[in-house]
Amino acid sequence: MIRAEHIRFAYRGMEAVLKDLSMSETAGHCLALLGNNGAGKSTFLKCINRIHSQQGGVITLEEKDVRSLSRGELARNMAYVEQHTGTSRLTVYDTVLLGRKPHMKLGLGPEDYRIADEAIARLHLEDFQLRYVDELSGGELQKVVLARALAQQPRVLLLDEPTASLDLYNQHEVMRIVSEIAREDNLLVIVVIHDLNLALQYCDRFMLIHRGGTYLYGDSAILTEDSIREVYGVKAAILTVGSRRVVIVENEQMEQGG
Amino acid sequence: MPRPPIQGAEQYRTFIRGKKRFLAGLLLITAAVFILSVMLGSSNVPLGKVLGVLFGRAEGKETVIVRNLRLPRSATAVVVGLGLGIIGCVMQGVLHNPLASSGTVGVSQGAAFGAAFAIIVLGGGSMSSNTAGATLSVIDPSVVSTCAFVGAISCTVVIVALSRFRSSSPGTLILAGVALSNLFSAATTIMQYFADDVKVAAVVYWTFGNLGSIFWKDILIMGAAVLLALVFFWFNSWNYNAIQSGEDTAKGLGVNTKRVTIASMAVSAVAAAVIVSFVGIINFVGLIAPHLVRRFVGSDYRYLIPASGLAGACLLLLSDTFARIAVAPIVLPVGAITSALGAPLFLWIVFKGGIRRK
């Protein structure tokens, strides 16, 4: 579905952020993009959606180069939720309707309202659908922009740190919905995430990005004590609790001190 | 398969009906203020006479005043106020700046420069050939308008071209606008420095803004420009809704943000240049009108654009009426009145917490 080959990207006048990154993923999966700050995870997400245009390599959606698709075509196939979502004096319902923008001809039709209603029901936003989004809490806002992305009826969902600045309940709530969407709607979800335990719990595919390239790519087995040390520079232990694997970061400084 | 109506959409439609009712109310208020502005002046005309003229069934001395003086003036106020209101609304949206208006892209200073050029340099030529008392009437107003239009457009073109050098981010556009506006106003000052008193007075008088001495054909030209802008803006209202949620989000929603921004600025600049070239510089209406209605209709541009236009029309009608009756029969410069009335109103909005960045 989405394939990236040897992606290279540099911001103007800067050293390349992405040097050689490749991946290939099909529908129904939830891929976690992992790596340090500045590793190029968000940049890669923006290259997929052509917000940035890579200098080298090719990204294809269903065998078509994304650079050959119009903005409208891209938006009908991919939804993108940025890290710091801007708020505005629009209501929740307006914002979800905005997801119908790429499908709109002249105005809104009954079908657009039906799809907006479904997206709102799915994320349980009915109670505050007429509130202005600049009055919402972080968790509520994150669900609103997810609903907007769903209203786009995309085949690929690109999420940039959807759980950043959310409380524990909302982190799990949002990730649970995301993984459910991937399975039930047969979407490909690509999510930039920092919390390895959240990633292990809700994602089924993993990519460790290190020094601008694909360091390891595959299922949860790629997350090992060695790979975490190499990529993040921290000493971690991986425990198995029931059927789940949990990452525990050890504090080396304290160890040395004690 | 048809589904039963869902409550969510119904609730939303009811909410939207509220906004439509607000727009309808604003339209009625504008109509009432329009009639009031025709009635009031150095000599008051009764309501019956005004309505009589409007519906083409009146005679007598007052109908001449209404038909030839008051109606064109009030119609100008409506067209200009509406135009400045919608332009301010869209500029604030695409530039992500609550202080943006047509002046931001140098329309005002560019037009002032053009007008000064026409009056001082071109007007000078015609005056020297007229030895019988150098009066301003020898300058063809259409020359001043044309020069003001060219000045406004060239200032905008330079600003947009400069900002495209690196990127067309809203920040660079505004900074380029500030720099160019200062350059043009410096050029105007230097021209005035070397001009004689009469011409300087004429330039200053032009910059005051004047809704009188406008003919119906001028109103038609301005009306066409404003109507075209309104239609363009209305077709882009969902694009503006997307852009206010952030540049990248808008791109993700399929909006070509760069194209929408540049096209909207170009349409705004042309419409504003047409307006300013006829009536001179009118401050504050474009800045304040969107803020005034945003608290009632939110930032949904489908409703914010027409509401800003109507609010602008109301503000300018009220300002012009005040300018005509405050120290009648002297007519105060309307540009000064909009600022004088607008500033306290603006402060009130600021301190009520009504200014929203988006």
HADDOCK unambig.tbl for C-alpha pairs under 7 A between the chains (distance, minus, plus):
assign (segid A and resid 49 and name CA) (segid B and resid 252 and name CA) 6.97 0.50 0.50
assign (segid A and resid 51 and name CA) (segid B and resid 248 and name CA) 6.71 0.50 0.50
assign (segid A and resid 51 and name CA) (segid B and resid 251 and name CA) 6.70 0.50 0.50
assign (segid A and resid 71 and name CA) (segid B and resid 254 and name CA) 4.57 0.50 0.50
assign (segid A and resid 71 and name CA) (segid B and resid 255 and name CA) 6.59 0.50 0.50
assign (segid A and resid 71 and name CA) (segid B and resid 256 and name CA) 6.74 0.50 0.50
assign (segid A and resid 72 and name CA) (segid B and resid 254 and name CA) 4.36 0.50 0.50
assign (segid A and resid 74 and name CA) (segid B and resid 254 and name CA) 6.84 0.50 0.50
assign (segid A and resid 75 and name CA) (segid B and resid 252 and name CA) 5.84 0.50 0.50
assign (segid A and resid 75 and name CA) (segid B and resid 253 and name CA) 5.29 0.50 0.50
assign (segid A and resid 75 and name CA) (segid B and resid 254 and name CA) 4.86 0.50 0.50
assign (segid A and resid 79 and name CA) (segid B and resid 252 and name CA) 6.19 0.50 0.50
assign (segid A and resid 80 and name CA) (segid B and resid 249 and name CA) 6.87 0.50 0.50
assign (segid A and resid 80 and name CA) (segid B and resid 252 and name CA) 5.38 0.50 0.50
assign (segid A and resid 81 and name CA) (segid B and resid 249 and name CA) 6.73 0.50 0.50
assign (segid A and resid 82 and name CA) (segid B and resid 249 and name CA) 6.48 0.50 0.50
assign (segid A and resid 86 and name CA) (segid B and resid 245 and name CA) 4.72 0.50 0.50
assign (segid A and resid 86 and name CA) (segid B and resid 246 and name CA) 5.35 0.50 0.50
assign (segid A and resid 87 and name CA) (segid B and resid 245 and name CA) 5.81 0.50 0.50
assign (segid A and resid 88 and name CA) (segid B and resid 244 and name CA) 6.35 0.50 0.50
assign (segid A and resid 88 and name CA) (segid B and resid 245 and name CA) 6.03 0.50 0.50
assign (segid A and resid 88 and name CA) (segid B and resid 358 and name CA) 5.70 0.50 0.50
assign (segid A and resid 89 and name CA) (segid B and resid 298 and name CA) 5.32 0.50 0.50
assign (segid A and resid 89 and name CA) (segid B and resid 299 and name CA) 4.86 0.50 0.50
assign (segid A and resid 89 and name CA) (segid B and resid 358 and name CA) 6.64 0.50 0.50
assign (segid A and resid 90 and name CA) (segid B and resid 298 and name CA) 6.29 0.50 0.50
assign (segid A and resid 90 and name CA) (segid B and resid 299 and name CA) 5.65 0.50 0.50
assign (segid A and resid 90 and name CA) (segid B and resid 300 and name CA) 5.96 0.50 0.50
assign (segid A and resid 98 and name CA) (segid B and resid 242 and name CA) 6.76 0.50 0.50
assign (segid A and resid 99 and name CA) (segid B and resid 253 and name CA) 6.72 0.50 0.50
assign (segid A and resid 101 and name CA) (segid B and resid 253 and name CA) 6.50 0.50 0.50
assign (segid A and resid 102 and name CA) (segid B and resid 253 and name CA) 6.05 0.50 0.50
assign (segid A and resid 102 and name CA) (segid B and resid 254 and name CA) 5.58 0.50 0.50
assign (segid A and resid 113 and name CA) (segid B and resid 9 and name CA) 6.07 0.50 0.50
assign (segid A and resid 117 and name CA) (segid B and resid 8 and name CA) 5.96 0.50 0.50
assign (segid A and resid 117 and name CA) (segid B and resid 9 and name CA) 6.50 0.50 0.50
assign (segid A and resid 126 and name CA) (segid B and resid 8 and name CA) 6.83 0.50 0.50
